[in-house]
Amino acid sequence: MPKKVFPLDSNKKFTDQEIVGHNRWHPDVPAQVHVKPGDVFRVDCREWFDGAIVNDDSADDILNAPLNSVHVLSGPISVEGAQPGDLLIVDILDVGPIPQEDSGPLAGQGWGYTGVFAKRNGGGFLTDQFPDAYKVIWDFRGGQATSRHVPGVSFTGIVHPGLMGTAPSHDLLRKWNAREQALIDTNPQAVPPLALPPQPDSAILGSLSGDDFERARNEAARTAPPRENGGNQDIKNFTKGSRVFYPVFVDGANLSMGDLHFSQGDGEITFCGAIEMGGFIDLHVDLIKGGMQTYGVSENAIFIPGNTDPQYSEWIAFSGTSVTLDGEQRYLDSHLSYQRACLHAIDYLTTFGWSDIQAYMILGAAPIEGRLSGVVDIPNSCSTVYLPTGIFDIDVKPGKNGPARIDPGMGVPKASA
């Protein structure tokens, strides 16, 4: 096993650990771990809510999920010699649930969860159709996920970190805050909000203390969206064997990571839509000096996906266009067309006996493929959703005898505000 540079004790809260990570982006969060180019090392990662979500048949914990506290990240990790303008090479050598702990109270100890947040507390991709809070528990056996809340489905996980990135510079942080506040100002009463401004409440900034902590927690950016530094990109193929090239904005690069997923569909459409868990990630790092200019990478990471994805060979696909449910035509709106494709897939799966929320959870957690299939044919963008037929216990292809029926079981726990 590689040397563990960022250990976490499953019996302790995130803020009680030997090394305390962070849950906001800020250039002044001190790096407490230092590595060199060429090093191979292991990092433990907590589940993104630090144990607030439990393995039961209630969705009350999702309804009251403490969104101000996320994401709890391991890092920053300083790479010797990294300077602004370099590219940081990160190889994901391995990633998985909490090692040698196949049962216990924390997600990653033999189980994980998928949630839909209530519209008033974060919402999701289809929040108007599913405005309440829901939760599904998934059990891990080997590389397979199954659920008592969504029977008739099992699939191989594509384990990956939902979030990894480098620290922003002060200038970049100011840019983020200014542009996101400008968006909020266009409709400050929007539910869910259009963006998340700095939130000093529940901020964790590593070992930063005193006046420096007070200043930084009012400036630090939330970790929810992806940005130029990488961050919460939620790319399901960002798994074992992947190589990533991150832009460096501060000395040392200050790499951080977390939000591990056992599996996820393209888009993480339920927002808490992957199978969330804690676990570990093994990394190798190196540098390309001056790489940002050399390769024209002024922002956003480049990555080479790994080749360990499950090999599903048959798919059933659904398409959607940029027309609203009430018939309004939108111009090349790919976000809308992907929503419509997802809704078509949900409607289809309900004919086999799954409830609409069970079908929604399948799309969020299983390794579906989402694609932009047409973005030039005015006025309709076309998006498609591909479901691997091999994840279902029954044949879900259309046939002359009509759809087979599954027993939906106990269903998905729901909590209403």
N, C-alpha and C positions, 0 to 999 in steps of 0.2 A: 504493500500500500504506500502511495506517496506520502511524504511528510505533511501532516495536517497543520496548516498555518493559522486557520481560523476555526477553533473548536467550539462546539455548542453542546451543552448539557441538557438533555431532554427533560430533566427534572427541575429546571430553572427557567424563569421568564427571560425574555430577550434582554431586558435591562439589568438583569442580575448575573449575566455571564462574565466569564473571565475577560473577554474582549467584547465590548459593546459596539454594535454596528450603528446604522443610522436609517432613518426613514424619510429623509429629504435630500435634495441635491443642493450642495453648496460647496464652493471651492475651499472654504476654510475648515471643513471637517477634517481633522488630522488623520493621516494614515498611521495605523497602529501595527500594520504588517508590512514588511519590506522584502521583496524578492528581486532576483536578478534575471536579465535576459537569459533564456535557456533553462530556467528552473521549471521543475515539475512539482506540483503541490496539490493538496486537497483542501477544500473549503466546505464546512458544514453550513447548511442554510435552513432557517426556520420557515415553516409555513407562514404565508404572508400576513395572517391575522394573529400570529403568535399564540395559537392554541385557543382562540375565542370560539371556534366552531367545533362542535362535538359530534360524536358518532351516536346519534339517536334518531328518532322518527318525528322530530319537531323541527319546524323552520323558524322558531322564535329567535334563535341566535343569528340567522341570516337577516331577519327583519331588523334586529338591533345591532347589526354588525358595526364595529367601531372604525368607520372608514377614515377618520382623521389619523389613525395610527399606522396606516399602511404606506408603503411596503416595508417590512423589516428586512433590511439588506445586510449581507455580510460584506464588510469592507469599511473604508477604502483600503486597497492594497496598492502600495507604491512600487513601481518598477524602476530599478536603478537605471539612471541615464535617460529616462524618457523626458522629452521636452516638447513644448507646444510646436506643432507642425509635423511631428513624427506620426507614424502609424504604429499602433500597438497590435501585434499579432497574438491572438488568443486561440489556442487549440483546445477543444472540449474532448478530453481523452476518455472520460467516463462520467456518467450521471445517473443517479438512482435514488430510491427511497432511503429512509434512515437505515444505515447498515446494521444488520444483525438484530433488528428490532421489528419483528413481524407482527407484533400486537402491542396495543397500548392506547393511551388516551389522545395522542397527538396524530394529526393527519401526517401520513408517511410511515406510520407504524402498522403496516398491513392494510391500510385503507386511506381513502381520500374523499373529497367531496366536490360537488358542483352546485352552484347556487344561482338563483335569480334574485337580484336585489329589488326591493320595493321601489316604485317610481320615485317616492319622496326621499329615498336613501340611495341614490346612484342609478337606479333603473338598469336598462340593458338595451341591446340592439332592437328588440321587439317590445319595448316597454309599454307601448300603447295597447298591445294585444295581451300582455302579461304584466299588469301593474302591481301585482302582489309579490310577496317573498316566498320562494320555494327552495328546497334543498334535496339533493340526492346523495346518498352514501354509496361509494364504490369500494368493493373489496378486491384486493390484489392477490393473485395466486400465480406465482411465476411472473410472466410478463402479461398476464391476462387481467382484464377488469370486468367484473360483473356487479349487478346491483339488485338488492331486494326491492328497490323503488322503481326500477325499470326492467322488468323481466323480459326474457326473450332476446337479449342482446349480450354479446361478449366480444371483446376485441383486444388486440395487442396494443399496448401503449407505445407512443413515441415520446419517450421521456426527455424533457428539455427544460432549461431555465426560461421562464417567461420574461425575465428582466436581467439585463447585464449592460453595463455602460461605464464610461469614464466621467470624471468630474468636469463640470463646466467651468470656464473662466468667469471672472466677475463681469466682464462685458457681455458674455453670452447669457449669463443668468439675468442680467438687466434686460436684455433683448427678449428673453422668454417672458418675463413678468410683464413687460410693457405690451407686447402683442396679445398675450392672453387676457390681460385686463381690458384692452380695447375691445376684444370680442365679448367679454362679459358685459361691458357697458352698452352693447347693442340691445341686450334684453336681460337686465339684471334679475328679473323675477322668474326666469325660465326654470322649469322643473322637468327633468334634472337640469342642473346648471350647465351653461355652455362651456365653462372651463373652471378650473379649481385654482383660486389665487393662493398665495402663501398663507398657511394656517399655523400660527405659533402653538396652538393647543395640540398637545400630544407629540410635539416635535422631539425626535431623538437625533442627536448630532454627535454620536461617538463620545470622545473624551473632551469635546469642547465645553468650556465652563465660563462662569462669570459674565462679565460684560460682553465678551465675544459671543457667548451662547445667546444672550438676550438680543443682540443685534442680528445674528445670523438666523435665528428662528423666525424673525419677522421678514426675512428676505428669501429664505430657502424655498426652492420650488418643490411642489408635490411630485411624487414619482409615478402618478397614474398614466400620463401620456408618454408615448415615444417622442424623442426630440433628436437634435443633431448629434447628441452623445450616445445614441443607441437607446438605452433605457427600456421601458416596458413595451417591447415590440410584439411580444406574444406570437412568435413565428414557430409553428409546430415542428418544422423540419430543422430547427436549430438544435440539433441533438448530437449524440456521441459521434465523433469523427468530423464534426464541423470545424472549420477554421474561419475566424473572424478578424477583420482589420478595422480597428477603432481609431478614429481621429483623437489626437492628444491635444488637450487645451490647457493643461496645467503641468507643472513639473511633477514627474513621477506617474503621470496619467491618472492615478487614483481610481483604480478599477473596483467596481462593486457589482454584486449579483444577488439574486434571490428569486422568489416567486416560482419555485419549481412545480412542474406539471407532470403527472403521470401520463396524461394524454390530453389532446385538444383537437377540435375541428378548426378548420381555417376560419379566422375571424374572431374566435372565442366569443361567439355571438351572445351568450347570456351574461357577459361581462365578468361574473365570477364563473366563467364558462368552461374552463379547463377542469381537469381533475386535480385539485389543489393538494399539495403535500409539502412536507419538509423532507430533506435528504442531504445528499452530498454531491459535489462536482469536483472532478479532477481536471486540472488545467496545466497547460504549458504556455509560457509567454516568451515573446521575442519582440524585437523592434525593427522597423524600417526607418532609419534616420531621414528626416525631410520627406517622408513618404506622402504627406498630404499634398504637397505641391507636385511631386514626381508623378503621382497617379491621378491628380485632379480631384482628390477627395477632400473637399473643403468642409463637408458636413456629411453625417450619416454613414454608418458602417457598411462595408462590403462583406459578404460572407459566402463561403463555399459549404453547402450543406453536406452533412454526413451521409453515409450510404447504408444505414442500418434500419431503415423504415420497414414496417411489415409489408409483405408483398401481396396485396390484394389485386386480383386480376380482373374481376368483373364489377361493374358499377351501374347504378341507375341514376340518371341525371335529370335535374329540374332547372328550368330557365325562368327568368323574370325580366321585365322591362321597366322603364322609368315612368310608370303610370301609377298614381296613388290608388288606394282601395276604393275611393269614391269617384274615380274616373278622371282625375286632373292630370293632364299631360305635363311632365317635367322635361327639361332639356338635358339630355345625356347625364342623368343623375345616377351614377353607378352605385352609390350607397343605397338608393331606393330600389334599384333593380336587384341588388343582392338581397335586400329584405324580402322582395316579392318572390324571389326564387326559394328562399328559406320557407316562406309561408306556404308555397306550393308543395314543398317537400313535407311539411308538417301536416297539411290537409291530406296528403296521400297516405302517410303512415297511420293516420287515425282510422282509415278504412280497414286496417288489419287488427284494430282493437286497442292500440296504444292511445292514451289520452293526448290532447294537444300539448300539454306541458311535458309529458314523457317524451314525445317526439322532439320538442324543443331542446330538452336536455340531451337527447341523443346527438343532435346537430352540434351542440356545444362541446361535448366531451369526446365523441368518437372521431377517428381520423378521416373526416370528410374532406373533400377537396373543393375549394371555392375559387372561381375563375372569373376574370373580366373577359367576356367572350366577344363583345362588340362595343367599341367606344367611338365609332366614327359615323354611324348611320343615323343622322339626325331625323327625328328628335329623340329616338329611343336608344339608350344604353342597354345592352343585354349582359346579364350576369348569369352564371350557372353554378349549381351545387351538385356535386357528385357524391353519392352514398355508396360505399363498398358493400355489395350484397352479402359478402361473406361474414359480416358481423351479426347477421340476424339468424335466429334459430329456425325460422320458416322462410319459404321462398317468397320474396317480396316483389317479384316481377309480375307485371300484368299477365293475366291468362283468361281463357274463355270460361273457366269455372268460377271466376270471381276470387276475391282475396281470402286467403286463409285467415283464421282468427286466433289471436293469442289471448291468454288470461292476463289482464293488466295488473293483477295482484293488488297489493295494498295501495298502490299509487304513490304520488309524490307529496311529501309533507308540504303544507301551505300555511303561511301566517299572514294575516291581513292587519293593516294598521288600524 
